[in-house]
Amino acid sequence: MATTQGSRRRPGRRDSEPAEDTGPKPCGPCRGTGRLISGAGGTPHEVACPWCDGTGVAIPGRDAQEHPAEQPPAAPPAA
């Protein structure tokens, strides 16, 4: 009767498990450039990325709606 030998696994990290990366991660929305193209006002122009404050490095938990890159125009003073 023939027997087959199965593969043996060695203890430790598996190849399918990625190594933990604890370093800074590039900002996804601006792809690490720190700049975005805004269409606010009708003309495309470059602005600092509100997700990373223009650093190009992701800020964990950052809500760009709380820190917009551009502020709406101020209301004209009352006459």
PyMOL Python script that loads the backbone (N, CA, C, O; Angstrom):
from pymol import cmd

cmd.read_pdbstr("""\
ATOM      1  N   MET A   1       0.843  -1.172   0.000  1.00  0.00           N
ATOM      2  CA  MET A   1       0.000   0.000   0.000  1.00  0.00           C
ATOM      3  C   MET A   1       0.895   1.245   0.000  1.00  0.00           C
ATOM      4  O   MET A   1       1.803   1.361   0.823  1.00  0.00           O
ATOM      5  N   ALA A   2       0.637   2.159  -0.915  1.00  0.00           N
ATOM      6  CA  ALA A   2       1.440   3.374  -1.031  1.00  0.00           C
ATOM      7  C   ALA A   2       0.876   4.458  -0.117  1.00  0.00           C
ATOM      8  O   ALA A   2      -0.338   4.608   0.019  1.00  0.00           O
ATOM      9  N   THR A   3       1.755   5.184   0.484  1.00  0.00           N
ATOM     10  CA  THR A   3       1.315   6.309   1.314  1.00  0.00           C
ATOM     11  C   THR A   3       1.840   7.594   0.691  1.00  0.00           C
ATOM     12  O   THR A   3       2.878   7.602   0.029  1.00  0.00           O
ATOM     13  N   THR A   4       1.120   8.657   0.909  1.00  0.00           N
ATOM     14  CA  THR A   4       1.566   9.950   0.388  1.00  0.00           C
ATOM     15  C   THR A   4       1.992  10.823   1.550  1.00  0.00           C
ATOM     16  O   THR A   4       1.444  10.742   2.649  1.00  0.00           O
ATOM     17  N   GLN A   5       2.962  11.641   1.286  1.00  0.00           N
ATOM     18  CA  GLN A   5       3.466  12.515   2.335  1.00  0.00           C
ATOM     19  C   GLN A   5       2.898  13.912   2.104  1.00  0.00           C
ATOM     20  O   GLN A   5       3.064  14.488   1.028  1.00  0.00           O
ATOM     21  N   GLY A   6       2.239  14.442   3.099  1.00  0.00           N
ATOM     22  CA  GLY A   6       1.675  15.792   2.996  1.00  0.00           C
ATOM     23  C   GLY A   6       2.751  16.835   3.244  1.00  0.00           C
ATOM     24  O   GLY A   6       3.842  16.526   3.724  1.00  0.00           O
ATOM     25  N   SER A   7       2.430  18.049   2.915  1.00  0.00           N
ATOM     26  CA  SER A   7       3.412  19.117   3.144  1.00  0.00           C
ATOM     27  C   SER A   7       3.404  19.505   4.613  1.00  0.00           C
ATOM     28  O   SER A   7       2.369  19.465   5.277  1.00  0.00           O
ATOM     29  N   ARG A   8       4.539  19.867   5.091  1.00  0.00           N
ATOM     30  CA  ARG A   8       4.649  20.298   6.482  1.00  0.00           C
ATOM     31  C   ARG A   8       4.691  21.812   6.519  1.00  0.00           C
ATOM     32  O   ARG A   8       5.300  22.456   5.665  1.00  0.00           O
ATOM     33  N   ARG A   9       4.044  22.357   7.505  1.00  0.00           N
ATOM     34  CA  ARG A   9       4.075  23.805   7.674  1.00  0.00           C
ATOM     35  C   ARG A   9       5.029  24.139   8.800  1.00  0.00           C
ATOM     36  O   ARG A   9       5.074  23.468   9.832  1.00  0.00           O
ATOM     37  N   ARG A  10       5.765  25.162   8.580  1.00  0.00           N
ATOM     38  CA  ARG A  10       6.670  25.619   9.623  1.00  0.00           C
ATOM     39  C   ARG A  10       5.971  26.705  10.426  1.00  0.00           C
ATOM     40  O   ARG A  10       5.222  27.505   9.865  1.00  0.00           O
ATOM     41  N   PRO A  11       6.204  26.741  11.713  1.00  0.00           N
ATOM     42  CA  PRO A  11       5.574  27.790  12.521  1.00  0.00           C
ATOM     43  C   PRO A  11       6.108  29.163  12.124  1.00  0.00           C
ATOM     44  O   PRO A  11       7.229  29.288  11.631  1.00  0.00           O
ATOM     45  N   GLY A  12       5.310  30.163  12.342  1.00  0.00           N
ATOM     46  CA  GLY A  12       5.732  31.526  12.012  1.00  0.00           C
ATOM     47  C   GLY A  12       4.733  32.198  11.095  1.00  0.00           C
ATOM     48  O   GLY A  12       3.616  31.719  10.900  1.00  0.00           O
ATOM     49  N   ARG A  13       5.157  33.306  10.541  1.00  0.00           N
ATOM     50  CA  ARG A  13       4.292  34.102   9.671  1.00  0.00           C
ATOM     51  C   ARG A  13       4.043  33.380   8.359  1.00  0.00           C
ATOM     52  O   ARG A  13       4.955  32.813   7.757  1.00  0.00           O
ATOM     53  N   ARG A  14       2.793  33.412   7.930  1.00  0.00           N
ATOM     54  CA  ARG A  14       2.446  32.822   6.639  1.00  0.00           C
ATOM     55  C   ARG A  14       2.736  33.827   5.537  1.00  0.00           C
ATOM     56  O   ARG A  14       2.689  35.037   5.762  1.00  0.00           O
ATOM     57  N   ASP A  15       3.032  33.327   4.355  1.00  0.00           N
ATOM     58  CA  ASP A  15       3.302  34.213   3.221  1.00  0.00           C
ATOM     59  C   ASP A  15       2.077  35.009   2.816  1.00  0.00           C
ATOM     60  O   ASP A  15       2.208  36.105   2.273  1.00  0.00           O
ATOM     61  N   SER A  16       0.873  34.473   3.072  1.00  0.00           N
ATOM     62  CA  SER A  16      -0.340  35.171   2.670  1.00  0.00           C
ATOM     63  C   SER A  16      -0.677  36.318   3.622  1.00  0.00           C
ATOM     64  O   SER A  16      -1.519  37.155   3.295  1.00  0.00           O
ATOM     65  N   GLU A  17      -0.046  36.372   4.775  1.00  0.00           N
ATOM     66  CA  GLU A  17      -0.303  37.447   5.728  1.00  0.00           C
ATOM     67  C   GLU A  17       0.676  38.585   5.473  1.00  0.00           C
ATOM     68  O   GLU A  17       1.888  38.387   5.550  1.00  0.00           O
ATOM     69  N   PRO A  18       0.157  39.785   5.166  1.00  0.00           N
ATOM     70  CA  PRO A  18       1.066  40.906   4.915  1.00  0.00           C
ATOM     71  C   PRO A  18       1.772  41.340   6.194  1.00  0.00           C
ATOM     72  O   PRO A  18       1.224  41.225   7.291  1.00  0.00           O
ATOM     73  N   ALA A  19       2.972  41.832   6.041  1.00  0.00           N
ATOM     74  CA  ALA A  19       3.700  42.354   7.191  1.00  0.00           C
ATOM     75  C   ALA A  19       3.015  43.630   7.652  1.00  0.00           C
ATOM     76  O   ALA A  19       2.512  44.401   6.835  1.00  0.00           O
ATOM     77  N   GLU A  20       2.995  43.848   8.943  1.00  0.00           N
ATOM     78  CA  GLU A  20       2.356  45.042   9.489  1.00  0.00           C
ATOM     79  C   GLU A  20       3.196  46.267   9.146  1.00  0.00           C
ATOM     80  O   GLU A  20       4.392  46.315   9.431  1.00  0.00           O
ATOM     81  N   ASP A  21       2.555  47.249   8.535  1.00  0.00           N
ATOM     82  CA  ASP A  21       3.235  48.481   8.152  1.00  0.00           C
ATOM     83  C   ASP A  21       2.771  49.580   9.097  1.00  0.00           C
ATOM     84  O   ASP A  21       1.607  49.980   9.060  1.00  0.00           O
ATOM     85  N   THR A  22       3.653  50.062   9.925  1.00  0.00           N
ATOM     86  CA  THR A  22       3.276  51.072  10.906  1.00  0.00           C
ATOM     87  C   THR A  22       3.731  52.464  10.508  1.00  0.00           C
ATOM     88  O   THR A  22       3.491  53.419  11.247  1.00  0.00           O
ATOM     89  N   GLY A  23       4.376  52.604   9.370  1.00  0.00           N
ATOM     90  CA  GLY A  23       4.862  53.903   8.922  1.00  0.00           C
ATOM     91  C   GLY A  23       3.741  54.758   8.358  1.00  0.00           C
ATOM     92  O   GLY A  23       2.610  54.293   8.216  1.00  0.00           O
ATOM     93  N   PRO A  24       4.055  56.006   8.037  1.00  0.00           N
ATOM     94  CA  PRO A  24       3.037  56.890   7.464  1.00  0.00           C
ATOM     95  C   PRO A  24       2.575  56.374   6.103  1.00  0.00           C
ATOM     96  O   PRO A  24       3.356  55.822   5.328  1.00  0.00           O
ATOM     97  N   LYS A  25       1.294  56.570   5.838  1.00  0.00           N
ATOM     98  CA  LYS A  25       0.719  56.117   4.578  1.00  0.00           C
ATOM     99  C   LYS A  25       0.424  57.327   3.696  1.00  0.00           C
ATOM    100  O   LYS A  25       0.004  58.368   4.201  1.00  0.00           O
ATOM    101  N   PRO A  26       0.639  57.204   2.387  1.00  0.00           N
ATOM    102  CA  PRO A  26       0.330  58.332   1.508  1.00  0.00           C
ATOM    103  C   PRO A  26      -1.174  58.598   1.487  1.00  0.00           C
ATOM    104  O   PRO A  26      -1.977  57.675   1.623  1.00  0.00           O
ATOM    105  N   CYS A  27      -1.537  59.835   1.321  1.00  0.00           N
ATOM    106  CA  CYS A  27      -2.938  60.248   1.256  1.00  0.00           C
ATOM    107  C   CYS A  27      -3.549  59.693  -0.025  1.00  0.00           C
ATOM    108  O   CYS A  27      -3.000  59.883  -1.110  1.00  0.00           O
ATOM    109  N   GLY A  28      -4.674  59.013   0.096  1.00  0.00           N
ATOM    110  CA  GLY A  28      -5.332  58.420  -1.063  1.00  0.00           C
ATOM    111  C   GLY A  28      -5.956  59.431  -2.018  1.00  0.00           C
ATOM    112  O   GLY A  28      -5.727  59.343  -3.225  1.00  0.00           O
ATOM    113  N   PRO A  29      -6.741  60.394  -1.515  1.00  0.00           N
ATOM    114  CA  PRO A  29      -7.394  61.331  -2.434  1.00  0.00           C
ATOM    115  C   PRO A  29      -6.432  62.127  -3.316  1.00  0.00           C
ATOM    116  O   PRO A  29      -6.732  62.363  -4.486  1.00  0.00           O
ATOM    117  N   CYS A  30      -5.282  62.544  -2.780  1.00  0.00           N
ATOM    118  CA  CYS A  30      -4.331  63.337  -3.587  1.00  0.00           C
ATOM    119  C   CYS A  30      -3.168  62.491  -4.093  1.00  0.00           C
ATOM    120  O   CYS A  30      -2.279  62.996  -4.779  1.00  0.00           O
ATOM    121  N   ARG A  31      -3.175  61.194  -3.751  1.00  0.00           N
ATOM    122  CA  ARG A  31      -2.109  60.256  -4.145  1.00  0.00           C
ATOM    123  C   ARG A  31      -0.736  60.697  -3.654  1.00  0.00           C
ATOM    124  O   ARG A  31       0.278  60.485  -4.319  1.00  0.00           O
ATOM    125  N   GLY A  32      -0.725  61.315  -2.473  1.00  0.00           N
ATOM    126  CA  GLY A  32       0.541  61.689  -1.855  1.00  0.00           C
ATOM    127  C   GLY A  32       1.139  62.992  -2.351  1.00  0.00           C
ATOM    128  O   GLY A  32       2.250  63.344  -1.954  1.00  0.00           O
ATOM    129  N   THR A  33       0.427  63.724  -3.215  1.00  0.00           N
ATOM    130  CA  THR A  33       0.978  64.977  -3.745  1.00  0.00           C
ATOM    131  C   THR A  33       0.686  66.175  -2.853  1.00  0.00           C
ATOM    132  O   THR A  33       1.403  67.175  -2.898  1.00  0.00           O
ATOM    133  N   GLY A  34      -0.376  66.076  -2.035  1.00  0.00           N
ATOM    134  CA  GLY A  34      -0.769  67.203  -1.187  1.00  0.00           C
ATOM    135  C   GLY A  34      -1.601  68.244  -1.918  1.00  0.00           C
ATOM    136  O   GLY A  34      -2.000  69.242  -1.318  1.00  0.00           O
ATOM    137  N   ARG A  35      -1.871  68.032  -3.194  1.00  0.00           N
ATOM    138  CA  ARG A  35      -2.614  69.002  -4.010  1.00  0.00           C
ATOM    139  C   ARG A  35      -3.761  68.311  -4.746  1.00  0.00           C
ATOM    140  O   ARG A  35      -3.662  67.141  -5.116  1.00  0.00           O
ATOM    141  N   LEU A  36      -4.849  69.054  -4.952  1.00  0.00           N
ATOM    142  CA  LEU A  36      -5.999  68.587  -5.719  1.00  0.00           C
ATOM    143  C   LEU A  36      -6.423  69.687  -6.677  1.00  0.00           C
ATOM    144  O   LEU A  36      -6.069  70.851  -6.490  1.00  0.00           O
ATOM    145  N   ILE A  37      -7.176  69.324  -7.694  1.00  0.00           N
ATOM    146  CA  ILE A  37      -7.755  70.307  -8.602  1.00  0.00           C
ATOM    147  C   ILE A  37      -9.194  70.537  -8.158  1.00  0.00           C
ATOM    148  O   ILE A  37      -9.982  69.595  -8.077  1.00  0.00           O
ATOM    149  N   SER A  38      -9.533  71.784  -7.871  1.00  0.00           N
ATOM    150  CA  SER A  38     -10.879  72.159  -7.453  1.00  0.00           C
ATOM    151  C   SER A  38     -11.583  72.856  -8.603  1.00  0.00           C
ATOM    152  O   SER A  38     -10.968  73.609  -9.358  1.00  0.00           O
ATOM    153  N   GLY A  39     -12.870  72.599  -8.730  1.00  0.00           N
ATOM    154  CA  GLY A  39     -13.677  73.274  -9.739  1.00  0.00           C
ATOM    155  C   GLY A  39     -14.570  74.331  -9.120  1.00  0.00           C
ATOM    156  O   GLY A  39     -15.418  74.900  -9.807  1.00  0.00           O
ATOM    157  N   ALA A  40     -14.393  74.607  -7.817  1.00  0.00           N
ATOM    158  CA  ALA A  40     -15.218  75.614  -7.144  1.00  0.00           C
ATOM    159  C   ALA A  40     -15.027  76.965  -7.817  1.00  0.00           C
ATOM    160  O   ALA A  40     -13.904  77.373  -8.112  1.00  0.00           O
ATOM    161  N   GLY A  41     -16.125  77.646  -8.053  1.00  0.00           N
ATOM    162  CA  GLY A  41     -16.051  78.949  -8.693  1.00  0.00           C
ATOM    163  C   GLY A  41     -16.086  78.866 -10.205  1.00  0.00           C
ATOM    164  O   GLY A  41     -16.061  79.896 -10.878  1.00  0.00           O
ATOM    165  N   GLY A  42     -16.144  77.652 -10.759  1.00  0.00           N
ATOM    166  CA  GLY A  42     -16.275  77.487 -12.192  1.00  0.00           C
ATOM    167  C   GLY A  42     -14.973  77.343 -12.958  1.00  0.00           C
ATOM    168  O   GLY A  42     -14.993  76.915 -14.112  1.00  0.00           O
ATOM    169  N   THR A  43     -13.850  77.684 -12.359  1.00  0.00           N
ATOM    170  CA  THR A  43     -12.562  77.570 -13.036  1.00  0.00           C
ATOM    171  C   THR A  43     -11.694  76.561 -12.293  1.00  0.00           C
ATOM    172  O   THR A  43     -11.455  76.735 -11.098  1.00  0.00           O
ATOM    173  N   PRO A  44     -11.213  75.506 -12.964  1.00  0.00           N
ATOM    174  CA  PRO A  44     -10.344  74.545 -12.282  1.00  0.00           C
ATOM    175  C   PRO A  44      -9.058  75.217 -11.786  1.00  0.00           C
ATOM    176  O   PRO A  44      -8.405  75.957 -12.522  1.00  0.00           O
ATOM    177  N   HIS A  45      -8.715  74.945 -10.538  1.00  0.00           N
ATOM    178  CA  HIS A  45      -7.493  75.490  -9.957  1.00  0.00           C
ATOM    179  C   HIS A  45      -6.984  74.554  -8.868  1.00  0.00           C
ATOM    180  O   HIS A  45      -7.753  73.765  -8.317  1.00  0.00           O
ATOM    181  N   GLU A  46      -5.700  74.637  -8.558  1.00  0.00           N
ATOM    182  CA  GLU A  46      -5.053  73.749  -7.598  1.00  0.00           C
ATOM    183  C   GLU A  46      -5.246  74.270  -6.173  1.00  0.00           C
ATOM    184  O   GLU A  46      -5.113  75.466  -5.913  1.00  0.00           O
ATOM    185  N   VAL A  47      -5.563  73.346  -5.249  1.00  0.00           N
ATOM    186  CA  VAL A  47      -5.733  73.690  -3.835  1.00  0.00           C
ATOM    187  C   VAL A  47      -5.013  72.655  -2.980  1.00  0.00           C
ATOM    188  O   VAL A  47      -4.704  71.560  -3.452  1.00  0.00           O
ATOM    189  N   ALA A  48      -4.748  73.001  -1.726  1.00  0.00           N
ATOM    190  CA  ALA A  48      -4.175  72.039  -0.778  1.00  0.00           C
ATOM    191  C   ALA A  48      -5.219  70.968  -0.483  1.00  0.00           C
ATOM    192  O   ALA A  48      -6.401  71.274  -0.327  1.00  0.00           O
ATOM    193  N   CYS A  49      -4.789  69.735  -0.410  1.00  0.00           N
ATOM    194  CA  CYS A  49      -5.697  68.620  -0.140  1.00  0.00           C
ATOM    195  C   CYS A  49      -6.264  68.750   1.273  1.00  0.00           C
ATOM    196  O   CYS A  49      -5.496  68.837   2.230  1.00  0.00           O
ATOM    197  N   PRO A  50      -7.605  68.767   1.428  1.00  0.00           N
ATOM    198  CA  PRO A  50      -8.186  68.885   2.763  1.00  0.00           C
ATOM    199  C   PRO A  50      -8.085  67.608   3.588  1.00  0.00           C
ATOM    200  O   PRO A  50      -8.281  67.658   4.802  1.00  0.00           O
ATOM    201  N   TRP A  51      -7.786  66.465   2.972  1.00  0.00           N
ATOM    202  CA  TRP A  51      -7.665  65.210   3.714  1.00  0.00           C
ATOM    203  C   TRP A  51      -6.317  65.091   4.416  1.00  0.00           C
ATOM    204  O   TRP A  51      -6.208  64.405   5.433  1.00  0.00           O
ATOM    205  N   CYS A  52      -5.288  65.752   3.885  1.00  0.00           N
ATOM    206  CA  CYS A  52      -3.951  65.639   4.493  1.00  0.00           C
ATOM    207  C   CYS A  52      -3.346  67.009   4.816  1.00  0.00           C
ATOM    208  O   CYS A  52      -2.183  67.088   5.210  1.00  0.00           O
ATOM    209  N   ASP A  53      -4.112  68.075   4.657  1.00  0.00           N
ATOM    210  CA  ASP A  53      -3.626  69.448   4.878  1.00  0.00           C
ATOM    211  C   ASP A  53      -2.440  69.789   3.987  1.00  0.00           C
ATOM    212  O   ASP A  53      -1.601  70.612   4.353  1.00  0.00           O
ATOM    213  N   GLY A  54      -2.368  69.157   2.816  1.00  0.00           N
ATOM    214  CA  GLY A  54      -1.303  69.462   1.870  1.00  0.00           C
ATOM    215  C   GLY A  54       0.020  68.777   2.149  1.00  0.00           C
ATOM    216  O   GLY A  54       1.016  69.059   1.483  1.00  0.00           O
ATOM    217  N   THR A  55       0.046  67.867   3.140  1.00  0.00           N
ATOM    218  CA  THR A  55       1.293  67.184   3.487  1.00  0.00           C
ATOM    219  C   THR A  55       1.564  65.970   2.614  1.00  0.00           C
ATOM    220  O   THR A  55       2.715  65.555   2.473  1.00  0.00           O
ATOM    221  N   GLY A  56       0.513  65.389   2.022  1.00  0.00           N
ATOM    222  CA  GLY A  56       0.667  64.173   1.232  1.00  0.00           C
ATOM    223  C   GLY A  56       0.637  62.911   2.069  1.00  0.00           C
ATOM    224  O   GLY A  56       0.706  61.808   1.527  1.00  0.00           O
ATOM    225  N   VAL A  57       0.534  63.057   3.397  1.00  0.00           N
ATOM    226  CA  VAL A  57       0.506  61.919   4.317  1.00  0.00           C
ATOM    227  C   VAL A  57      -0.891  61.822   4.926  1.00  0.00           C
ATOM    228  O   VAL A  57      -1.419  62.811   5.434  1.00  0.00           O
ATOM    229  N   ALA A  58      -1.491  60.629   4.874  1.00  0.00           N
ATOM    230  CA  ALA A  58      -2.839  60.423   5.392  1.00  0.00           C
ATOM    231  C   ALA A  58      -2.921  60.769   6.873  1.00  0.00           C
ATOM    232  O   ALA A  58      -2.034  60.424   7.653  1.00  0.00           O
ATOM    233  N   ILE A  59      -3.998  61.458   7.249  1.00  0.00           N
ATOM    234  CA  ILE A  59      -4.276  61.772   8.650  1.00  0.00           C
ATOM    235  C   ILE A  59      -5.418  60.853   9.071  1.00  0.00           C
ATOM    236  O   ILE A  59      -6.547  61.044   8.619  1.00  0.00           O
ATOM    237  N   PRO A  60      -5.157  59.849   9.934  1.00  0.00           N
ATOM    238  CA  PRO A  60      -6.199  58.894  10.317  1.00  0.00           C
ATOM    239  C   PRO A  60      -7.411  59.597  10.925  1.00  0.00           C
ATOM    240  O   PRO A  60      -7.268  60.485  11.767  1.00  0.00           O
ATOM    241  N   GLY A  61      -8.605  59.192  10.491  1.00  0.00           N
ATOM    242  CA  GLY A  61      -9.844  59.728  11.031  1.00  0.00           C
ATOM    243  C   GLY A  61     -10.191  61.126  10.546  1.00  0.00           C
ATOM    244  O   GLY A  61     -11.126  61.738  11.062  1.00  0.00           O
ATOM    245  N   ARG A  62      -9.475  61.635   9.587  1.00  0.00           N
ATOM    246  CA  ARG A  62      -9.676  63.000   9.088  1.00  0.00           C
ATOM    247  C   ARG A  62     -10.974  63.095   8.290  1.00  0.00           C
ATOM    248  O   ARG A  62     -11.226  62.264   7.418  1.00  0.00           O
ATOM    249  N   ASP A  63     -11.803  64.107   8.584  1.00  0.00           N
ATOM    250  CA  ASP A  63     -13.019  64.380   7.834  1.00  0.00           C
ATOM    251  C   ASP A  63     -12.807  65.671   7.066  1.00  0.00           C
ATOM    252  O   ASP A  63     -12.806  66.753   7.653  1.00  0.00           O
ATOM    253  N   ALA A  64     -12.629  65.564   5.756  1.00  0.00           N
ATOM    254  CA  ALA A  64     -12.332  66.738   4.936  1.00  0.00           C
ATOM    255  C   ALA A  64     -13.480  67.740   4.936  1.00  0.00           C
ATOM    256  O   ALA A  64     -13.270  68.915   4.637  1.00  0.00           O
ATOM    257  N   GLN A  65     -14.689  67.296   5.267  1.00  0.00           N
ATOM    258  CA  GLN A  65     -15.815  68.225   5.320  1.00  0.00           C
ATOM    259  C   GLN A  65     -15.677  69.191   6.501  1.00  0.00           C
ATOM    260  O   GLN A  65     -16.227  70.292   6.467  1.00  0.00           O
ATOM    261  N   GLU A  66     -14.949  68.786   7.538  1.00  0.00           N
ATOM    262  CA  GLU A  66     -14.714  69.671   8.682  1.00  0.00           C
ATOM    263  C   GLU A  66     -13.632  70.694   8.383  1.00  0.00           C
ATOM    264  O   GLU A  66     -13.583  71.749   9.016  1.00  0.00           O
ATOM    265  N   HIS A  67     -12.761  70.394   7.423  1.00  0.00           N
ATOM    266  CA  HIS A  67     -11.628  71.261   7.085  1.00  0.00           C
ATOM    267  C   HIS A  67     -11.546  71.450   5.575  1.00  0.00           C
ATOM    268  O   HIS A  67     -10.621  70.936   4.945  1.00  0.00           O
ATOM    269  N   PRO A  68     -12.500  72.181   4.976  1.00  0.00           N
ATOM    270  CA  PRO A  68     -12.459  72.326   3.517  1.00  0.00           C
ATOM    271  C   PRO A  68     -11.231  73.100   3.055  1.00  0.00           C
ATOM    272  O   PRO A  68     -10.729  73.974   3.761  1.00  0.00           O
ATOM    273  N   ALA A  69     -10.759  72.767   1.864  1.00  0.00           N
ATOM    274  CA  ALA A  69      -9.589  73.443   1.302  1.00  0.00           C
ATOM    275  C   ALA A  69      -9.921  74.878   0.923  1.00  0.00           C
ATOM    276  O   ALA A  69      -9.058  75.755   0.942  1.00  0.00           O
ATOM    277  N   GLU A  70     -11.170  75.100   0.583  1.00  0.00           N
ATOM    278  CA  GLU A  70     -11.601  76.441   0.199  1.00  0.00           C
ATOM    279  C   GLU A  70     -12.814  76.823   1.025  1.00  0.00           C
ATOM    280  O   GLU A  70     -13.692  75.992   1.255  1.00  0.00           O
ATOM    281  N   GLN A  71     -12.875  78.029   1.459  1.00  0.00           N
ATOM    282  CA  GLN A  71     -14.013  78.529   2.216  1.00  0.00           C
ATOM    283  C   GLN A  71     -14.971  79.215   1.243  1.00  0.00           C
ATOM    284  O   GLN A  71     -14.531  79.821   0.267  1.00  0.00           O
ATOM    285  N   PRO A  72     -16.289  79.123   1.503  1.00  0.00           N
ATOM    286  CA  PRO A  72     -17.216  79.834   0.632  1.00  0.00           C
ATOM    287  C   PRO A  72     -16.988  81.339   0.749  1.00  0.00           C
ATOM    288  O   PRO A  72     -16.508  81.811   1.780  1.00  0.00           O
ATOM    289  N   PRO A  73     -17.323  82.095  -0.292  1.00  0.00           N
ATOM    290  CA  PRO A  73     -17.114  83.542  -0.228  1.00  0.00           C
ATOM    291  C   PRO A  73     -17.911  84.157   0.913  1.00  0.00           C
ATOM    292  O   PRO A  73     -19.042  83.756   1.186  1.00  0.00           O
ATOM    293  N   ALA A  74     -17.314  85.121   1.564  1.00  0.00           N
ATOM    294  CA  ALA A  74     -17.985  85.804   2.672  1.00  0.00           C
ATOM    295  C   ALA A  74     -19.107  86.678   2.118  1.00  0.00           C
ATOM    296  O   ALA A  74     -19.020  87.199   1.006  1.00  0.00           O
ATOM    297  N   ALA A  75     -20.146  86.823   2.909  1.00  0.00           N
ATOM    298  CA  ALA A  75     -21.264  87.683   2.507  1.00  0.00           C
ATOM    299  C   ALA A  75     -20.791  89.135   2.510  1.00  0.00           C
ATOM    300  O   ALA A  75     -20.015  89.528   3.381  1.00  0.00           O
ATOM    301  N   PRO A  76     -21.246  89.931   1.552  1.00  0.00           N
ATOM    302  CA  PRO A  76     -20.835  91.339   1.534  1.00  0.00           C
ATOM    303  C   PRO A  76     -21.371  92.059   2.767  1.00  0.00           C
ATOM    304  O   PRO A  76     -22.446  91.717   3.257  1.00  0.00           O
ATOM    305  N   PRO A  77     -20.645  93.043   3.272  1.00  0.00           N
ATOM    306  CA  PRO A  77     -21.114  93.766   4.461  1.00  0.00           C
ATOM    307  C   PRO A  77     -22.411  94.510   4.159  1.00  0.00           C
ATOM    308  O   PRO A  77     -22.639  94.997   3.052  1.00  0.00           O
ATOM    309  N   ALA A  78     -23.243  94.576   5.185  1.00  0.00           N
ATOM    310  CA  ALA A  78     -24.525  95.285   5.033  1.00  0.00           C
ATOM    311  C   ALA A  78     -24.261  96.775   4.869  1.00  0.00           C
ATOM    312  O   ALA A  78     -23.395  97.342   5.534  1.00  0.00           O
ATOM    313  N   ALA A  79     -25.019  97.399   3.976  1.00  0.00           N
ATOM    314  CA  ALA A  79     -24.806  98.831   3.719  1.00  0.00           C
ATOM    315  C   ALA A  79     -25.653  99.694   4.595  1.00  0.00           C
ATOM    316  O   ALA A  79     -25.590 100.920   4.500  1.00  0.00           O
TER     317      ALA A  79
END
""", "prot")
cmd.dss("prot")
cmd.show_as("cartoon", "prot")
cmd.util.cbc("prot")
cmd.orient("prot")
